[in-house]
Amino acid sequence: MGDNILEMDVVTADGSETTVSESSNPDLYWAMRGAGQNFGIVTKFRYKIFDYPNGQDIFHATYHFTEDQLEILEQASPYTQTILSLNPISISNATFPYKDVSHRSFQASIGDPTCAAGISTKTRFPVGLQTYNVSTNRKIYDLFENMITAHPALATSFVQFEAFPMQAVKAVDAASTAYAHRQDDILVAFSTQYHHSPANAAAATKYGRQARQLFVEGASPMRLNAYSNYANGDETLEEIYGYEPWRLEKLRRLKREWDPEGRFCFFNPITGY
């Protein structure tokens, strides 16, 4: 989404508002697209939008499978007819407006339990991947089963596999924004959800870190790429913002320039500047 932001009005650490775009404060424009939480508060933005080819509606389908189908499912073609041929145990289909996708698909809109204050704590342990590893995913399934058996309070947790068309993302020059993980095709996240307590939090962290390590060990190349919006907070800056030395050097230089006192430091903050 950051690739389609054309211009932003940003309140920076000194309280002033500045316009940020390719032609106005271009270095800050680079940083805001991938590390923006470190530099300011966006009060207005101009965004490139596209006509939706089928009007306002989308088709959404949910399929449920038993665990013994895991390996064959992950090797199947990602098209409806192929998935149907694997005989899911239940199917639900719906057509609804695109604006409702967050609520209808993920129960993650304002007013849904996932977003309600005080209902639950959610922590994610994300890993960017270039390919699926079926044997790793079996290990993840077994780990998840062990977790919810030993800790029923974590039973509403889940494992996310997000795979979107990446052609447009990869067509953008990797150096043109602060986002560093354009080479990844799949985003996975071991997502724990629970009513907060020290015991639940400790269990969630334990299993989340184990799952993350399993994903990394099964990846090629074997390294952790952590999507910053999902990052748990215990990753290194390189794992979040990129392994090329110039990236962190530039981010730290801009941090010194725009936020020398570190006012914007709540979420995955850039340090060492």
C-alpha positions as CSV (number, residue, x, y, z in Angstrom):
1,M,0.0,0.0,0.0
2,G,2.9,2.3,0.7
3,D,3.9,2.3,-2.9
4,N,0.7,4.2,-3.8
5,I,1.0,7.0,-1.3
6,L,1.7,10.2,-3.3
7,E,1.8,12.8,-0.6
8,M,1.4,13.1,3.2
9,D,1.0,15.9,5.7
10,V,3.1,14.9,8.6
11,V,3.3,16.3,12.1
12,T,7.0,15.8,13.1
13,A,8.6,15.6,16.5
14,D,8.9,19.4,16.9
15,G,5.2,19.8,16.5
16,S,5.3,21.4,13.0
17,E,3.5,20.1,10.0
18,T,5.3,19.4,6.8
19,T,4.4,18.1,3.3
20,V,6.2,14.9,2.4
21,S,6.3,13.7,-1.2
22,E,8.7,12.7,-4.0
23,S,9.4,16.5,-4.5
24,S,9.0,17.8,-1.0
25,N,11.3,16.3,1.7
26,P,12.1,13.2,-0.5
27,D,14.3,11.5,2.1
28,L,11.5,11.6,4.7
29,Y,9.1,10.4,2.0
30,W,11.4,7.4,1.5
31,A,11.5,6.7,5.3
32,M,7.7,7.1,5.8
33,R,7.1,4.3,3.4
34,G,8.3,1.4,5.5
35,A,9.4,3.0,8.8
36,G,6.9,5.8,9.2
37,Q,6.0,5.2,12.8
38,N,9.5,6.4,13.7
39,F,9.1,9.9,12.2
40,G,5.7,11.5,12.6
41,I,1.9,11.4,12.6
42,V,0.2,11.5,9.3
43,T,-2.8,13.9,9.3
44,K,-3.7,13.8,5.6
45,F,-2.5,11.9,2.6
46,R,-3.0,11.7,-1.1
47,Y,-3.3,8.2,-2.5
48,K,-3.2,6.6,-5.9
49,I,-6.4,4.5,-6.3
50,F,-7.6,2.1,-8.9
51,D,-11.0,1.1,-10.4
52,Y,-12.1,-2.3,-9.1
53,P,-12.8,-4.5,-12.1
54,N,-16.0,-6.1,-10.9
55,G,-17.7,-3.1,-9.4
56,Q,-17.7,-3.0,-5.6
57,D,-18.2,-6.7,-4.8
58,I,-15.7,-9.5,-4.2
59,F,-16.1,-13.3,-3.9
60,H,-14.9,-14.9,-0.7
61,A,-14.7,-18.6,0.1
62,T,-13.7,-20.5,3.3
63,Y,-12.7,-24.1,3.1
64,H,-12.0,-26.4,6.1
65,F,-9.8,-29.4,5.9
66,T,-8.7,-32.1,8.3
67,E,-5.1,-32.1,9.5
68,D,-4.2,-35.3,7.5
69,Q,-4.7,-33.2,4.3
70,L,-2.1,-30.6,5.2
71,E,0.7,-31.9,2.9
72,I,-1.5,-32.5,-0.2
73,L,-3.3,-29.2,0.3
74,E,-0.1,-27.1,0.3
75,Q,1.1,-28.7,-2.9
76,A,-2.2,-28.0,-4.7
77,S,-2.7,-25.3,-7.3
78,P,-4.2,-22.2,-5.7
79,Y,-7.4,-22.3,-7.7
80,T,-10.9,-23.0,-6.5
81,Q,-11.5,-26.1,-8.6
82,T,-8.3,-27.8,-7.6
83,I,-9.0,-27.1,-3.9
84,L,-12.5,-28.4,-4.2
85,S,-11.2,-31.7,-5.6
86,L,-9.5,-32.3,-2.3
87,N,-12.9,-32.6,-0.6
88,P,-12.9,-30.1,2.2
89,I,-15.1,-31.0,5.1
90,S,-17.0,-27.7,4.9
91,I,-17.3,-24.8,2.5
92,S,-18.8,-21.3,2.9
93,N,-19.1,-18.8,0.0
94,A,-20.2,-15.2,0.0
95,T,-20.2,-12.2,-2.2
96,F,-20.0,-8.8,-0.4
97,P,-18.7,-5.3,-0.9
98,Y,-14.9,-4.9,-0.8
99,K,-15.2,-2.4,2.1
100,D,-16.5,-5.2,4.3
101,V,-13.6,-7.7,3.7
102,S,-11.9,-7.0,7.0
103,H,-15.1,-7.8,9.0
104,R,-16.4,-10.6,6.9
105,S,-13.1,-12.4,6.4
106,F,-11.2,-11.8,9.5
107,Q,-13.6,-10.4,12.1
108,A,-11.0,-7.6,12.4
109,S,-13.0,-4.4,12.0
110,I,-14.0,-1.8,14.6
111,G,-16.6,-3.4,16.8
112,D,-15.4,-7.0,16.2
113,P,-14.0,-9.0,19.2
114,T,-10.5,-9.0,17.7
115,C,-10.3,-5.2,18.0
116,A,-12.2,-4.8,21.2
117,A,-10.4,-3.2,24.1
118,G,-9.7,-5.6,27.0
119,I,-11.0,-8.7,25.3
120,S,-7.7,-10.3,24.2
121,T,-4.0,-9.8,23.7
122,K,-2.6,-10.7,20.3
123,T,1.1,-11.2,19.5
124,R,2.5,-12.2,16.2
125,F,5.8,-13.8,15.2
126,P,6.1,-13.1,11.4
127,V,8.5,-14.5,8.9
128,G,8.8,-13.6,5.2
129,L,9.3,-16.5,2.9
130,Q,10.0,-17.1,-0.8
131,T,8.5,-20.6,-0.9
132,Y,6.3,-23.0,1.2
133,N,8.1,-25.7,3.0
134,V,5.6,-28.5,3.6
135,S,7.7,-30.4,6.2
136,T,8.2,-27.2,8.2
137,N,4.5,-26.6,8.1
138,R,3.8,-30.0,9.5
139,K,6.2,-29.2,12.4
140,I,4.3,-25.9,12.9
141,Y,1.0,-27.8,13.0
142,D,2.3,-30.2,15.6
143,L,3.7,-27.3,17.7
144,F,0.4,-25.5,17.5
145,E,-1.5,-28.6,18.6
146,N,0.9,-29.1,21.5
147,M,0.5,-25.4,22.5
148,I,-3.3,-25.4,22.7
149,T,-3.4,-28.8,24.4
150,A,-1.0,-27.6,27.2
151,H,-2.5,-24.1,27.3
152,P,-6.2,-24.1,26.5
153,A,-6.3,-20.3,27.1
154,L,-4.4,-19.9,23.8
155,A,-6.9,-22.0,21.8
156,T,-8.2,-19.0,19.8
157,S,-4.7,-18.5,18.4
158,F,-4.0,-19.2,14.7
159,V,-1.3,-19.4,12.1
160,Q,-1.5,-17.0,9.1
161,F,-0.3,-17.8,5.6
162,E,-0.7,-14.7,3.4
163,A,0.1,-15.0,-0.3
164,F,-0.8,-12.2,-2.6
165,P,0.2,-11.4,-6.2
166,M,3.6,-9.7,-5.9
167,Q,4.4,-8.6,-9.4
168,A,3.7,-4.9,-8.8
169,V,5.6,-5.0,-5.5
170,K,8.6,-6.4,-7.1
171,A,8.4,-4.0,-10.1
172,V,9.2,-1.1,-7.7
173,D,12.9,-0.3,-7.2
174,A,13.8,-1.9,-3.8
175,A,15.9,1.1,-2.9
176,S,13.1,3.6,-3.5
177,T,11.4,3.1,-0.1
178,A,12.4,2.0,3.4
179,Y,10.5,-1.3,3.0
180,A,13.2,-3.9,2.7
181,H,11.5,-7.3,2.0
182,R,10.2,-7.1,-1.5
183,Q,11.8,-10.4,-2.4
184,D,9.4,-12.3,-0.2
185,D,6.4,-14.0,-1.8
186,I,4.7,-15.3,1.4
187,L,4.1,-13.8,4.8
188,V,3.5,-16.3,7.6
189,A,2.8,-15.4,11.2
190,F,2.3,-17.5,14.3
191,S,-0.4,-15.4,15.9
192,T,-1.2,-16.0,19.6
193,Q,-4.4,-14.6,21.1
194,Y,-5.5,-14.8,24.7
195,H,-6.9,-13.0,27.8
196,H,-3.9,-11.3,29.3
197,S,-2.1,-12.9,32.2
198,P,1.6,-13.4,33.0
199,A,1.3,-17.1,32.5
200,N,-0.5,-16.8,29.1
201,A,1.9,-14.2,27.9
202,A,4.9,-16.4,28.8
203,A,3.4,-19.4,27.0
204,A,2.6,-17.3,23.9
205,T,6.1,-16.0,23.7
206,K,7.6,-19.4,24.2
207,Y,5.7,-21.1,21.4
208,G,5.8,-18.1,19.1
209,R,9.5,-18.0,19.2
210,Q,9.8,-21.7,18.6
211,A,7.5,-21.4,15.6
212,R,9.4,-18.5,14.2
213,Q,12.6,-20.4,14.5
214,L,11.1,-23.4,12.7
215,F,10.0,-21.2,9.8
216,V,13.5,-19.6,9.6
217,E,15.2,-23.0,9.6
218,G,13.0,-24.2,6.8
219,A,13.4,-21.0,4.7
220,S,15.8,-20.4,1.8
221,P,17.7,-18.3,2.5
222,M,17.7,-19.2,6.2
223,R,17.2,-15.8,7.8
224,L,14.5,-13.9,9.5
225,N,12.7,-11.2,7.5
226,A,10.1,-9.6,9.8
227,Y,7.3,-7.6,8.4
228,S,7.3,-4.4,10.5
229,N,3.5,-4.1,10.9
230,Y,3.4,-7.6,12.5
231,A,6.8,-7.6,14.2
232,N,6.8,-8.9,17.8
233,G,9.4,-6.4,19.0
234,D,12.2,-8.8,19.9
235,E,13.6,-8.9,16.4
236,T,16.8,-7.0,15.4
237,L,16.6,-3.8,13.4
238,E,18.2,-5.6,10.5
239,E,15.5,-8.3,10.6
240,I,12.8,-5.6,10.4
241,Y,14.4,-2.8,8.3
242,G,16.8,-4.8,6.1
243,Y,20.2,-6.3,6.1
244,E,21.9,-3.9,3.7
245,P,24.0,-1.6,5.9
246,W,23.0,1.5,4.0
247,R,19.4,1.1,5.0
248,L,19.9,1.5,8.7
249,E,22.6,4.1,8.2
250,K,20.0,6.2,6.2
251,L,17.2,5.6,8.7
252,R,19.5,6.6,11.6
253,R,20.6,9.7,9.8
254,L,17.0,10.7,9.2
255,K,16.1,9.9,12.8
256,R,18.8,12.3,14.0
257,E,17.4,14.9,11.7
258,W,13.7,14.6,12.3
259,D,13.4,13.1,15.8
260,P,16.7,13.6,17.7
261,E,15.0,13.1,21.1
262,G,13.2,9.9,20.1
263,R,9.7,11.0,20.7
264,F,8.4,8.5,18.2
265,C,9.6,5.3,19.8
266,F,6.6,3.2,20.7
267,F,6.6,0.5,17.9
268,N,9.7,-1.1,16.6
269,P,11.8,2.0,17.1
270,I,15.0,2.8,15.3
271,T,17.8,3.0,17.9
272,G,21.5,3.6,17.9
273,Y,21.4,7.0,16.2
